[in-house]
Amino acid sequence: MDVDLIFKIAAVGILVAVLNILLSRSGRDEQALMVTIAGLVCVLVIVVREISELFALIKSLFGL
């Protein structure tokens, strides 16, 4: 497992958490929710891309 993947996900999480706190304290709860959802979608895209690469590796490994 690549450590860079963990750092990318952690960086997105920290950034989203900070933005969420800032927006919530300034009274923009809807925008804070949108930032959280956007961060979740970004992380899901990263994870799906990695899973796709894993399946391609398994497919090439077994010659399917």
LOKE-359476 format. One record per residue: residue in one letter; chain; x negated, y, z negated of N, C-alpha, C in turn; residue number from 1. Coordinates in steps of 0.1 Angstrom, whole numbers. Each point is the difference from the previous one (the first is absolute). Example, Ala and Ser with C-alpha at 12.3 -4.5 7.8 and 13.67 -1.06 7.14 Angstrom:
<pts>
PT  type  mol    nxx    nyy    nzz   caxx   cayy   cazz    cxx    cyy    czz  seq
PT     A    A   -132    -57    -78      9     12      0     -9     12      0    1
PT     S    A      4     11      7     -9     11      0      8     11     -8    2
</pts>
This chain:
<pts>
PT  type  mol    nxx    nyy    nzz   caxx   cayy   cazz    cxx    cyy    czz  seq
PT     M    A     -8    -12      0      8     12      0     -9     12      0    1
PT     D    A      4     10      8     -8     12      1      3     10    -11    2
PT     V    A    -10      5     -6      2      9    -11      5     14      5    3
PT     D    A     -3      3     13      5     13      5     15      0      1    4
PT     L    A      6    -11      2     15      0      1      6      4    -14    5
PT     I    A     -6     -5    -11      4      3    -13     -2     15     -3    6
PT     F    A    -11      5      5     -3     15     -3     10      8      8    7
PT     K    A      3     -4     13     10      8      8     14      0     -7    8
PT     I    A      4    -11     -5     13     -1     -6      0      8    -13    9
PT     A    A    -11     -1     -8     -1      8    -12      0     15      2   10
PT     A    A     -7      4     11     -1     14      3     14      6      4   11
PT     V    A      7     -8      8     14      4      4      9      1    -13   12
PT     G    A     -2    -10     -9      8      0    -12     -3     12     -9   13
PT     I    A    -13      3     -1     -3     12     -9      5     13      6   14
PT     L    A     -2      1     13      5     12      7     15      2     -1   15
PT     V    A      7    -11      2     15      1     -1      4      3    -14   16
PT     A    A     -7     -6    -10      3      3    -14     -2     15     -4   17
PT     V    A    -11      5      5     -3     14     -3     11      9      7   18
PT     L    A      2     -2     12     10      8      7     14     -2     -6   19
PT     N    A      3    -12     -4     13     -2     -6      2      8    -13   20
PT     I    A    -10      0     -8      0      8    -13      1     15      3   21
PT     L    A     -8      4     10      1     15      3     13      4      5   22
PT     L    A      6     -8      9     13      4      6     11     -2    -11   23
PT     S    A     -1    -10     -8     11     -2    -10      0     12    -10   24
PT     R    A    -12      4     -4     -1     11    -10      4     13      6   25
PT     S    A     -1      2     13      5     12      6     14      0      4   26
PT     G    A      7    -11     -3     14      0      2      4     -5     14   27
PT     R    A     -9     -6      7      3     -5     14      0    -16     -1   28
PT     D    A     10     -5     -6      1    -14     -2      3     -8     13   29
PT     E    A      7      6      9      3     -7     12    -13     -1      9   30
PT     Q    A     -8     10      0    -12     -1      7    -10     -9     -7   31
PT     A    A      0     -1    -13     -8    -10     -7      4    -14      3   32
PT     L    A     13     -2      2      4    -13      4     -4     -4     14   33
PT     M    A      1     10      9     -5     -2     14    -15     -3      1   34
PT     V    A     -8      7     -9    -14     -3      0     -3    -14     -5   35
PT     T    A      8     -4    -10     -2    -14     -5      4    -10     10   36
PT     I    A     11      2      7      4     -9     11    -10      0     11   37
PT     A    A     -6     11      4    -10      1     11    -12     -8     -5   38
PT     G    A     -4      2    -12    -12     -8     -5      2    -15      0   39
PT     L    A     12     -4     -4      3    -14      1      0     -5     14   40
PT     V    A      5      7      9      0     -4     14    -14     -1      6   41
PT     C    A     -9     10     -4    -14     -1      4     -7    -12     -5   42
PT     V    A      2     -3    -13     -6    -12     -6      5    -13      7   43
PT     L    A     13      0      3      6    -12      6     -6     -2     14   44
PT     V    A     -2     11      7     -6     -1     14    -14     -6     -1   45
PT     I    A     -8      5    -10    -13     -5     -2      0    -15     -3   46
PT     V    A      9     -4     -9      1    -14     -4      4     -9     12   47
PT     V    A     10      5      7      5     -8     12    -10     -2     10   48
PT     R    A     -8     11      2    -11     -1     10    -11    -11     -4   49
PT     E    A     -3      0    -13     -9    -10     -5      5    -14      1   50
PT     I    A     13     -2     -3      6    -13      1      1     -4     15   51
PT     S    A      2      9      9     -1     -3     14    -13     -5      4   52
PT     E    A    -11      7     -5    -13     -5      3     -3    -13     -6   53
PT     L    A      5     -3    -11     -2    -13     -7      7    -11      9   54
PT     F    A     12      2      5      7    -10      8     -8     -2     13   55
PT     A    A     -5     11      6     -8     -1     12    -12     -8     -2   56
PT     L    A     -7      1    -11    -12     -7     -4      4    -15     -2   57
PT     I    A     11     -3     -6      4    -14     -2      4     -6     13   58
PT     K    A      6      8      9      4     -5     13    -12     -4      8   59
PT     S    A    -10      9      0    -12     -3      7     -8    -11     -6   60
PT     L    A      1     -2    -13     -8    -10     -7      5    -14      4   61
PT     F    A     13     -1      1      6    -13      3      2     -2     15   62
PT     G    A     -3     10      8      1      0     14     15     -1      5   63
PT     L    A      8      7     -6     15     -1      4      3     11     10   64
</pts>
